[in-house]
Amino acid sequence: MKRQLTKMLGISGVIVKSQKQLENTLILEIENNSKTALCPKCQKNSYRLHQNHYFLIKDIPWGEIEVLLRVNRRQFKCDNCSKPEA
């Protein structure tokens, strides 16, 4: 089901991790499928996760169902310059 929802969502590089339905609301937890992030300061790739930030975005409805995207904005720590990066 998650693979089908990821395909229906149609956002490149983003996967649906889980879904929850509450009455007429569908909450899709999504995150970037990349395991690295590029440091904005030194342009090196980092694999070291620093922290997660979750927030909700209201998407367009699917028929009568309200859709909310629970986005995991992961923040990485750069091993090269030690700067936290988004």
Backbone as a printed PyTorch tensor [residue, N CA C, xyz], in Angstrom:
tensor([[[  0.8170,  -1.2040,   0.0000],
         [  0.0000,   0.0000,   0.0000],
         [  0.8620,   1.2710,   0.0000]],

        [[  1.9840,   1.2500,   0.7650],
         [  2.8470,   2.4300,   0.8310],
         [  3.4470,   2.7500,  -0.5310]],

        [[  3.8100,   1.7060,  -1.2730],
         [  4.3870,   1.9090,  -2.6050],
         [  3.3610,   2.5540,  -3.5360]],

        [[  2.1080,   2.1210,  -3.4420],
         [  1.0450,   2.6920,  -4.2740],
         [  0.7950,   4.1460,  -3.9040]],

        [[  0.7920,   4.4510,  -2.5960],
         [  0.5960,   5.8310,  -2.1600],
         [  1.7600,   6.7130,  -2.6020]],

        [[  2.9860,   6.1980,  -2.5380],
         [  4.1560,   6.9450,  -3.0000],
         [  4.0040,   7.2790,  -4.4790]],

        [[  3.5630,   6.3070,  -5.2620],
         [  3.3800,   6.5120,  -6.7030],
         [  2.2650,   7.5250,  -6.9750]],

        [[  1.1490,   7.4210,  -6.2310],
         [  0.0280,   8.3510,  -6.4110],
         [  0.4130,   9.7720,  -6.0150]],

        [[  1.2260,   9.9100,  -4.9640],
         [  1.6540,  11.2290,  -4.5030],
         [  2.4890,  11.9200,  -5.5760]],

        [[  3.3510,  11.1590,  -6.2300],
         [  4.0860,  11.6620,  -7.3910],
         [  5.1200,  12.7350,  -7.1140]],

        [[  5.7610,  12.7070,  -5.9520],
         [  6.8160,  13.6670,  -5.6410],
         [  8.1540,  12.9430,  -5.7740]],

        [[  8.9730,  13.3810,  -6.6930],
         [ 10.2550,  12.7310,  -6.9680],
         [ 11.1550,  12.7380,  -5.7330]],

        [[ 11.7370,  11.5730,  -5.4070],
         [ 12.6700,  11.4660,  -4.2970],
         [ 12.0260,  11.3570,  -2.9300]],

        [[ 10.6900,  11.2740,  -2.8830],
         [  9.9660,  11.2160,  -1.6150],
         [  9.2090,   9.9030,  -1.5250]],

        [[  9.2520,   9.2650,  -0.3440],
         [  8.5160,   8.0190,  -0.1420],
         [  7.5260,   8.1760,   1.0140]],

        [[  6.4280,   7.4200,   0.9490],
         [  5.4460,   7.3830,   2.0270],
         [  5.9050,   6.3260,   3.0240]],

        [[  6.1630,   6.7360,   4.2660],
         [  6.6200,   5.8180,   5.3140],
         [  5.4460,   5.1440,   6.0240]],

        [[  4.3490,   5.8910,   6.2140],
         [  3.1730,   5.3300,   6.8760],
         [  1.9590,   6.1770,   6.5310]],

        [[  0.7850,   5.6230,   6.8120],
         [ -0.4520,   6.3630,   6.6040],
         [ -1.3960,   6.0700,   7.7580]],

        [[ -2.2290,   7.0730,   8.0630],
         [ -3.2110,   6.9310,   9.1320],
         [ -4.4770,   7.6580,   8.6930]],

        [[ -5.6260,   7.0210,   8.8640],
         [ -6.8910,   7.6600,   8.5120],
         [ -7.6730,   7.9310,   9.7840]],

        [[ -8.0780,   9.1840,   9.9570],
         [ -8.9010,   9.6190,  11.0740],
         [-10.1560,  10.2550,  10.4990]],

        [[-11.2830,   9.5580,  10.5760],
         [-12.5520,  10.0000,  10.0000],
         [-12.3510,  10.4160,   8.5420]],

        [[-12.4830,  11.7090,   8.2210],
         [-12.3590,  12.1750,   6.8290],
         [-10.9960,  12.7940,   6.5410]],

        [[ -9.9790,  12.4070,   7.2980],
         [ -8.6290,  12.9460,   7.1160],
         [ -7.6360,  11.8050,   6.9390]],

        [[ -6.7920,  11.9310,   5.9290],
         [ -5.7220,  10.9690,   5.6830],
         [ -4.3950,  11.6640,   5.9720]],

        [[ -3.5880,  11.0740,   6.8550],
         [ -2.2730,  11.6210,   7.1810],
         [ -1.2170,  10.6920,   6.5930]],

        [[ -0.4060,  11.2410,   5.6830],
         [  0.6760,  10.4820,   5.0610],
         [  2.0000,  10.9790,   5.6290]],

        [[  2.7600,  10.0820,   6.2540],
         [  4.0890,  10.4470,   6.7350],
         [  5.0700,  10.2110,   5.5980]],

        [[  5.7490,  11.2830,   5.1810],
         [  6.6590,  11.1900,   4.0450],
         [  8.0540,  11.6460,   4.4500]],

        [[  9.0580,  11.1570,   3.7010],
         [ 10.4190,  11.6440,   3.8890],
         [ 11.2170,  11.4400,   2.6080]],

        [[ 12.2830,  12.1800,   2.5090],
         [ 13.2040,  12.0650,   1.3880],
         [ 13.8550,  10.6920,   1.4590]],

        [[ 13.9760,  10.0170,   0.3240],
         [ 14.5640,   8.6750,   0.3570],
         [ 16.0910,   8.6810,   0.2710]],

        [[ 16.7040,   9.8480,   0.2330],
         [ 18.1630,   9.9520,   0.2270],
         [ 18.7040,   9.7190,   1.6370]],

        [[ 19.7990,   9.0220,   1.7380],
         [ 20.4290,   8.7490,   3.0330],
         [ 21.5180,   9.7600,   3.3610]],

        [[ 21.7150,  10.7500,   2.4860],
         [ 22.7420,  11.7660,   2.6980],
         [ 22.1640,  13.1480,   2.4510]],

        [[ 22.9250,  14.1590,   2.8540],
         [ 22.5840,  15.5490,   2.5500],
         [ 23.8710,  16.2800,   2.1900]],

        [[ 23.7550,  17.2500,   1.3100],
         [ 24.9000,  18.0440,   0.8840],
         [ 25.0450,  19.2450,   1.8160]],

        [[ 26.2230,  19.4200,   2.3910],
         [ 26.4750,  20.5430,   3.2920],
         [ 26.4450,  21.8540,   2.4980]],

        [[ 25.6460,  22.8410,   2.9380],
         [ 25.5910,  24.1130,   2.2110],
         [ 26.8740,  24.9320,   2.3530]],

        [[ 27.6780,  24.6340,   3.3770],
         [ 28.9050,  25.3980,   3.6110],
         [ 30.0900,  24.8590,   2.8130]],

        [[ 30.3450,  23.5280,   2.8960],
         [ 31.5470,  22.9670,   2.2530],
         [ 31.2310,  22.0490,   1.0620]],

        [[ 29.9450,  21.8140,   0.7820],
         [ 29.4900,  21.0120,  -0.3690],
         [ 29.8730,  19.5360,  -0.3020]],

        [[ 30.1790,  19.0090,   0.8880],
         [ 30.4870,  17.5830,   1.0620],
         [ 29.2210,  16.8440,   1.4950]],

        [[ 29.1150,  15.5600,   1.1090],
         [ 27.9910,  14.7300,   1.5400],
         [ 28.1830,  14.2810,   2.9790]],

        [[ 27.0810,  14.2420,   3.7340],
         [ 27.1200,  13.7490,   5.1030],
         [ 26.1020,  12.6300,   5.2690]],

        [[ 26.4940,  11.5880,   5.9820],
         [ 25.6230,  10.4540,   6.2880],
         [ 25.1440,  10.4900,   7.7380]],

        [[ 25.6980,  11.3900,   8.5370],
         [ 25.4450,  11.3890,   9.9830],
         [ 24.2090,  12.2190,  10.3290]],

        [[ 23.1450,  11.5350,  10.7380],
         [ 21.8970,  12.2010,  11.0950],
         [ 22.0660,  12.9430,  12.4140]],

        [[ 21.6830,  14.2160,  12.4310],
         [ 21.7930,  15.0550,  13.6280],
         [ 20.4670,  15.0680,  14.3870]],

        [[ 19.3600,  15.3440,  13.6810],
         [ 18.0420,  15.3630,  14.3050],
         [ 16.9480,  15.3410,  13.2490]],

        [[ 15.7150,  15.0800,  13.7140],
         [ 14.5360,  15.0690,  12.8520],
         [ 13.6030,  16.1970,  13.2680]],

        [[ 12.9880,  16.8340,  12.2870],
         [ 11.9710,  17.8520,  12.5280],
         [ 10.7340,  17.4380,  11.7420]],

        [[  9.5980,  17.2960,  12.4230],
         [  8.3540,  16.9230,  11.7510],
         [  7.4270,  18.1280,  11.6960]],

        [[  6.7360,  18.2890,  10.5720],
         [  5.7170,  19.3240,  10.4540],
         [  4.6420,  18.8410,   9.4950]],

        [[  3.4540,  19.4650,   9.5610],
         [  2.3140,  19.0740,   8.7330],
         [  2.0840,  20.0770,   7.6190]],

        [[  1.7670,  19.5640,   6.4430],
         [  1.4060,  20.3810,   5.2880],
         [  0.0480,  19.8990,   4.7980]],

        [[ -0.8570,  20.8350,   4.5690],
         [ -2.1660,  20.4780,   4.0320],
         [ -2.0560,  20.3540,   2.5160]],

        [[ -2.3770,  19.1800,   1.9980],
         [ -2.3300,  18.8990,   0.5600],
         [ -3.7330,  19.0690,  -0.0160]],

        [[ -3.8540,  18.9420,  -1.3280],
         [ -5.1820,  19.0040,  -1.9350],
         [ -5.9580,  17.7450,  -1.5430]],

        [[ -7.2820,  17.8650,  -1.3740],
         [ -8.0710,  16.6980,  -0.9450],
         [ -8.1750,  15.6400,  -2.0380]],

        [[ -8.3550,  14.3870,  -1.6050],
         [ -8.6560,  13.2740,  -2.5030],
         [-10.1410,  13.0170,  -2.3670]],

        [[-10.9130,  13.6290,  -3.2560],
         [-12.3740,  13.5190,  -3.1560],
         [-12.8490,  14.2270,  -1.9020]],

        [[-13.5510,  13.5100,  -1.0370],
         [-14.0720,  14.0630,   0.2130],
         [-13.0660,  13.9700,   1.3620]],

        [[-11.9040,  13.3920,   1.1110],
         [-10.9320,  13.1440,   2.1790],
         [ -9.8620,  14.2370,   2.1950]],

        [[ -9.7150,  14.8930,   3.3570],
         [ -8.6540,  15.8780,   3.5430],
         [ -7.3220,  15.1320,   3.6510]],

        [[ -6.2790,  15.6620,   3.0160],
         [ -4.9640,  15.0100,   3.0340],
         [ -3.9520,  15.9280,   3.7170]],

        [[ -3.2880,  15.3760,   4.7310],
         [ -2.2020,  16.0720,   5.4090],
         [ -0.9160,  15.2860,   5.1930]],

        [[  0.1640,  15.9880,   4.8980],
         [  1.4720,  15.3600,   4.7420],
         [  2.2890,  15.6540,   5.9950]],

        [[  2.7060,  14.6050,   6.6860],
         [  3.5880,  14.7520,   7.8470],
         [  5.0100,  14.5610,   7.3250]],

        [[  5.7220,  15.6680,   7.2340],
         [  7.0350,  15.6880,   6.5960],
         [  8.1320,  15.5590,   7.6480]],

        [[  9.0510,  14.6330,   7.4010],
         [ 10.2350,  14.4860,   8.2360],
         [ 11.3700,  15.2370,   7.5490]],

        [[ 11.7120,  16.3930,   8.1010],
         [ 12.8300,  17.1710,   7.5680],
         [ 14.0570,  16.8100,   8.3930]],

        [[ 14.8320,  15.8860,   7.8670],
         [ 16.0120,  15.4060,   8.5860],
         [ 17.1370,  16.4300,   8.5040]],

        [[ 17.8800,  16.5450,   9.5890],
         [ 19.0330,  17.4320,   9.6110],
         [ 20.2740,  16.5800,   9.8710]],

        [[ 21.2710,  16.7630,   9.0320],
         [ 22.5130,  15.9950,   9.1340],
         [ 23.6140,  16.8630,   9.7260]],

        [[ 24.6320,  16.2280,  10.2580],
         [ 25.8000,  16.9340,  10.7900],
         [ 26.9720,  16.6500,   9.8530]],

        [[ 27.6060,  17.7010,   9.3740],
         [ 28.7140,  17.5610,   8.4350],
         [ 29.9740,  17.1050,   9.1700]],

        [[ 30.5610,  16.0000,   8.7120],
         [ 31.8010,  15.4940,   9.3080],
         [ 33.0080,  16.3450,   8.9120]],

        [[ 32.8950,  17.0550,   7.8060],
         [ 34.0080,  17.8550,   7.3060],
         [ 34.1350,  19.1870,   8.0500]],

        [[ 33.0350,  19.9180,   8.1840],
         [ 33.1060,  21.2440,   8.8160],
         [ 32.2680,  21.3450,  10.0950]],

        [[ 31.5880,  20.2730,  10.4900],
         [ 30.7770,  20.1820,  11.7170],
         [ 29.5410,  21.0640,  11.7240]],

        [[ 29.1460,  21.5690,  10.5720],
         [ 27.9400,  22.3950,  10.4890],
         [ 26.7120,  21.4950,  10.3610]],

        [[ 25.6540,  21.7320,  11.2070],
         [ 24.3940,  21.0200,  10.9660],
         [ 23.7990,  21.4770,   9.6400]],

        [[ 23.2610,  20.5440,   8.8740],
         [ 22.7190,  20.8630,   7.5560],
         [ 21.3420,  20.2470,   7.3840]],

        [[ 20.5230,  20.8960,   6.5750],
         [ 19.1590,  20.4050,   6.3270],
         [ 19.1610,  19.3920,   5.2250]]])
